[in-house]
Amino acid sequence: MREEIMKTESGPVTGGSARLIKTPCGTVRGAVSAKGDCVVFKGIRYAEAERFCYPTEVTHWDGVYEADRFGNCSYQPRAFYDESKVPEKAFYYHEFREGESYTYSEDCLFLNIWTPLNAERAPVLFYIHGGGFKGGCGHEKHFDGAAYCRQGILTVTINYRLGPLGFACMEEWKDEKGCVGNYAMYDQMAALSWIRRNIAAFGGDPDRITLMGQSAGAMSVQQHCLSPLTRGSFCGAVMMSGGGVMKGFSPTAALNDAEPFWRELDCRVVKACGVGMRKAEPSVIFKEFHTLTKERPEAAMACGPIIDGVFLPEPPMEIVSDGGAHEIPYLMGSTSEDIVPPIVHKMAKGWARLQSDMGRCPSYAFFFDRQLPGDDCGAWHSADLWYAFGTLENSWRPFGAWDRELSDIMVRYFSDFIRTGNPNGGGLPRWLPMEKGQNRVMRFGDHGVAMGGVSVARLNHTMRTKTSVGE
């Protein structure tokens, strides 16, 4: 039996006239946005999945699909407690979620589409949210595709399974093909497949899809850039504060590394309710998951993609070194107060430089160090999302003229990259690709935008003198 938690009720979309679209799956009804600058389709089901099983893509529905409200978020720890009262969670709650409403369920495989008015074969931005593979959703208030629609870019955001429901794996759970785990990654692939089959009906170009993600979403994008299963499904990648490569570091574990943690969690669930994770209520699973990761923070590293021999056939560094990364343009960057600034920045630059050094694809790097107004936390992990999505008006912060200009600049750069694989579309400072021996990084700062270098010594100093926040 599936549990469902509704924190507060979500209302239907508001705005202008309804729009009917005929897709290969059936007819869907969206609505023109309140500002009249795009058409919004909320909560379209792209797949279904039983617990610890791979998703089945939706191919047909009867009648008219009413895409007038966001779909359920995946179950996640915050569904079971008041995060505003948890010190380490309160910052992000206040920043992104205060006053918002979310519904949580295992039935969570939904996506959202913002399409330009009268779009025809528009480039597509396919965004994967972050949250440490344990939290988040595709419709938090900083995610809105209207700014990209004004640039002629169609935008998609998705929900996918999180935490134990998305990544738990044990040997005896293998399916008939010998696959286990990585359910969240297969959810993302199912959403991408659905978009490729249906997006033309919304005015998008299935041959011009760019993946973009931040934090765990960026790590997800990286895994898709390494997987043979997604080769040819997209033409560019944007990774913000995640992904990348650096010797001695990989976010990906093998099954035999992750399995002991999941077995311990399963034993705790059995002790708590008499049945294992396959049959237990999600509330029990996530309560025990939260307790275990609090007691042993290092165990949380098991909650993420694994090298399963299918989706990821080898460790990321080996795939990259062997030339197995997709040969597409890359754009990567970090913020000055990221969770671990030197590591995140070196990983981003390492990936970009490695791809460019191999001469197969252009790669562009950025560094965001605009100190956000309203407090003294600086350019914290995720701070650049307000700017990259052009959603400053949705924030409580007292953003000023330069913030609005910087946001417009970032959206224009990113739009040009999504459109052509090159962020240089004219009218802005030239963004040079990474090149061997050159420290080419675009700086988005307090007083301007310019090419320049970022030293690891400076990032180490930042880490020592400021406290990073992270989710």
N, C-alpha and C positions, 0 to 999 in steps of 0.2 A: 504494500500500500504506500502511496506517495504522500508525504507531508507537504504542506504549503504554508508559508508564513507571509502575511501581508503586514508590513510595518504601518503603512497608512495607505489610503486608497489612491490609486493613480487615475487621473481623469482622462477623458478622450482628448484628442488633438484639437486645438482651436486655430482659427485662422480663416482663410478664404474658402473658395469653392472646392468641392470634391473633384478628384480626378480618377477616372477609371483607366486601368492599364490591362491589356490582355497579354499574359505571359504564357510560356509553354506549360506552366503548372495550372493555369486558370486565371480568372479575372481578379484583380486586386484594386481596392479603393484607397487612395491616399487623399491628401488635402494640400492646397496651397498654403504656405507658411503665413503667419500673422503679418509679416512684413511684405509679403507678396514677392519674395525674391527667389523662391524655390518651391518644389513640391516634395512633401515629406511622407514617407511610408514607414510606419512604426510597427515593430513586433511581427515581422513576417517569419513564420516557421520555416526553417531550411532543412531540418532533419529531426529524427526521433531516435532515442537510444534507451535501452534498458540499462540498469546499473552494471558497471564493469563490462559493458559490451560496446562494440564499435557502432557508430551512428549509421542510420539508414537515411539517405537523402530523400526529401520530399519531392515527388515528381508530379503530383496532381491533387487538386482539391475541387470540390463541387461548389457551385454557387459563387458568390462574391466574397472574397477574403477582405474583411474590414481591418485595414492597417491603420487604426486610429489611436492605438495606445501601445506603449512599450511593453515588450514581453517580460516574462520572469527573469530575474537574475539567477545565476547558479547559487545553490546553497553555499555559504561561506561562514566563517566564524562570527562575523558581525551580525548575522541574522539572529543570533542567540544571546546577544547582550547589548547593552546600551553603550556604544563606543564613545559617546560624548563624556562618559564618566571614567574612561580608561586613559590614564595620562599619555601613554605612548601612541594612542589612536586619536586623541582629541584634536590634535593639530590638523590632520587630514579631514576629519569629520567637519570641523569648522570651515576649512578651506573649500571643500568640494561637495559636501553632502548635507550640511545643515539646512533644514527646511524642505528637503527633498523627500520623495516617497519611493519606496522600492518594494517589490514583491519577490520572494525567494522560493525556489522550488527545484526539484530534480528535473522537471520539465522546463528546460531553459534554453533550448537551441533556437534562438530567434536572432534576426538581424534587422537593421534599420537602414533606410536609403534616403538620402537627400539628393534630388536631381535638379539641375538647372531647368528653368522654364523653357519649354520647347527644345530640349536637348536632343542632339542627334550625333551618335557615336562619340560621346564625350569621354575623355580619359577618366579612369576610375581610381579613386583612392580607397583602398581596403584597409581599415584600421583595426588593430588588435590591441585591446586595452591591457594595462599592466595591473599590478597588485600582488607581486610576489608569487604568482600562480595560486594564490590562496584567497584573493579578494578582487573586487572591482566588477564593473559591467560596462556595456557599450553605450549607456545613455546617462552617464553622470553629466552635470550641467556644464562642464568645460568641453564636452564633446558635442559639437553641433556642426553640421556640414554646410551651413549657409554661406560662410565666408568663402569656401572653396567653390560653391555653386556660382557665386558672383564672378569667379575666375574661370568659369566654364568647366569645372571639375565635378564629377559625380562622386559622392562620398558614401561609403558603407561602414557601419560599425557592427560588431557582433558580440553575442554572449556565448560562452563556452563553459564546459564543466570545470570546476575548480577544486583545489585541495584533494582530499582522498578520492572524491568522486571522479576527478579528472586524471589522477596519476597513480593511485594505489595499484600494486602489481605483486602477484605471487605466482610461482611456477605452475601450480595446479589450476590457475585460472586461464591458461592458454587456450585459445580457440582452435578450431579445426585446422587453421593455417599455421599454428604455432606462435601466434602473436599474443602479446599481453602488455598492458599498460599503455601510456601515451594517449589515453582516450581524449584528452583535451586537444592534442595536436591533430587527431583525426577529426574532431569536431571542427576545428579551424579549416582543415582540408575540405570537409563536406560543405562548409559555408562558401569557400572559394569556388568549389565545383558548381554549387547552386548559382552563384553570381555569374560564372562563365556561361552557364546555360541560359540564364534568364535576363541578364543585365541589358541586353540590346533592346528589350521591350521597354525599359525605363529610359532609353536614350543613351546608354553607355556602350563603350567599345570593349568587348571581351578580350581583344588582343592588346589592349593598353591598360593593364591593371598594375598598379604599384602597391606593394605591401608596405605598411607603415605601422610601427608599434613603439611603445615607450616602456622602459623597465622590463618587466617580464614579457610584455608585448613585443619589445625589441628582441629579447632572447628568442621568442617564438618565431619572429621574422627570420632571425639568423638560422634557426633549425630548418625552416622551409627552404632557405637559400642553400642548404647543404643536403637536402633530401632528394633522392632520385624520384620519389613519388610526385613531387610538385614541379619538376623540371618542365619548363615551357608554359607554366600556368600563369606567370606574371613576368613583367618586363623591367621592373626596378624595385629597389628596396630602400626604405628610410628607417634607421634605427636610432632612437633617442634614449640615451642613458641606459644602454644595455646592449647585449650582443658583442661582437668583436672577438679578438683573440689576443692572448698574451701567454707566453711560455709559463707552464706550471699552473694555469688556471683554466678550468672549464666548468660551466654550470651543469654539465650533463654527466650522469652516472650510468653505470651498467646495471642490469637487473640484479646481479648478485650483490651489488653495493647498496641498492635501495631496498631490497626485499626484507632484510632483517628489521628495519624500521616499521614496515607495513605489517609484518607478522606480530611485532610487539603491540602495535595499535589494535590489530584484530583480537589479540588476547585480552586487551583491556576492554574492548567492546563486549566480548563474550562475558567477561566478569561483571560488567555493568548491567547487561540486559539478557544474558542467556543465549544469545545468538551472535554470529559473526557479522562482519561488515556487509556481506551479501544480502542479509535479511534485516539487519537492524534499522531502526528509524534514523534518519539523517541527524536529528538532534543529538542522539547518543554518539554517533560517529564523530561529529564535529566538537562535541564537548570533550570527548576523550582525546581527540586530535589537538585541541587547544591546550589541554592540560599537559600532554606529552611534550609538545614543542616548547611550552613554557619551562618545563623541567629540564629539557635537553634541547637548547636552541639549535645545536648542530644537526639535530634530526630533521629540521625543516628543509634542509638541503635535498632530502629525498623527494620532496614535493616539487617535481619538475620533470622535464623530458628525460628519457633514458635511451641508451644505445640498445635498440631492440633488434638490430640486424635487418630491419625492413624499412621503417620510416627513417631511422638513422643507422646505417650499416656499420659505421666506424666512429671513433671519437672525432669531434669536430676538427681538432688540429690536424689529424691525419687526412681527413677529407680535403681540407684546404691545401695542405702540403702536396697532396697527390693531384691537385688541380680539379677536384670534384665540386667546388663551389660553382653556383650558377654564374654564367658569364653575362652579367647584367650591370647597369650602373648602380652605385651605392652612394647613399648620403647618410653620414653618421655624426653624432655629437653627444656632448654631455654638458652638465651645468657645473658651476664653480663650487657649489656646496652639495654636490651629489653625495650619495651614501658613503662611498669611499672615493673621493675625487681623483686621486692619482691613478688608481686601478681602472676606474671606468673610462677615464680619458685615454690612458695608454691602450686599453683594449680597443676602443673606437679607432684611434689612430693606427693601431697595429693592423686591424682588419683592412682599413682603407688603404694603407700604404702597401700591404701585402698584395692586395688585388691590383693596385696600380703598377707595382713593381713587376708583376707577372705579365703586364702589358695586355691583359685580356679585356679590361673594362675600366672606365673612369670611375674614380671614387672621390667624394668630397667630404671634408670634415668641418664641423663647426664647434664653437665653444660659447655657451650662453652664460654671461656673468652680470646681467642686469639685476641690480639689487631691488627686489620688489618693494613698493611702498606699503606702509601700514604696520610694519614691524621690523626687527633687525635680524631676521633669519637669512637674509641674502638671497642668492639664487639656489634655493633648496631643490632637492630631488622632486621633479614634476612641475617646478615653477614655470618652465618654458611652455607647458601645455596651454595655458591661457593665451599666450602669444601665438603659438603655432596653429591654434584653431580659431583665432580671431574672436574669442568669447570673453573679452575683458569686461564687458557690460554685465555679465552674469556673476561677477565676483563682488565681494564686499569691499575690496581694496580700493583706495583712492587713486586709481590710475590717472595719469596725466597725459598731456599731449604727446610727449616722447614715447610713452608706453603704447599709445594707439598707433603712432607712426612705426614703431619697431614691430608691432604685431602685423601691420600691413606689409612691411618689408619681408618678414618671415613667411607670411602666407604667399606672397608673390614669388619668392625664391622657391619655396616648396612646390607651388603650382607649376612653375616652369620646369622643375625637375620631373614632376609627375607627367607633364605634357610631353616632354622631349627627352628625358634622361640627362638633362643639363640644366642647372639652376639659373643660367645666364640667359635671361630673356630680353634684356635691354632696360635702360633707365635706372639701374642699380650698380653699385661697385662690383667689379668683375670678381667672380668666385673661381679661383684656380683649383684644378684637381690636384690630389696628392701626387707627389713625384719623389722618386728616390733621392735622398739627401736634402730634401726641401721640407721645411716645417710650415706647410701651407694649411692654415686653419682660419675659417671665417669667424670673426669675433662679433657677437651680438652683445653690446655692452651698455653702460650707463649713458654714454654721450655720443655713441655713433656705431657704425657698422664698418668693419674694415678687415682686410686680410692681415694676419699676424701669427706669431708663434705663441705657444703656451708652454711654460717650463714646468716640469714635474716638481722642481723645488718650490715653485710658487704654490702649486696645489698642496704639497705637503705642509706648507706654512698655513694655508687656509684650513686644512684639516685640524691642525694643532690649535688654532686660535678661534675657530667657530664650531659649534655643535651642529652636525648635520641631522636633519630629520628625514625619515624614510618610511615608505610603505611598501 
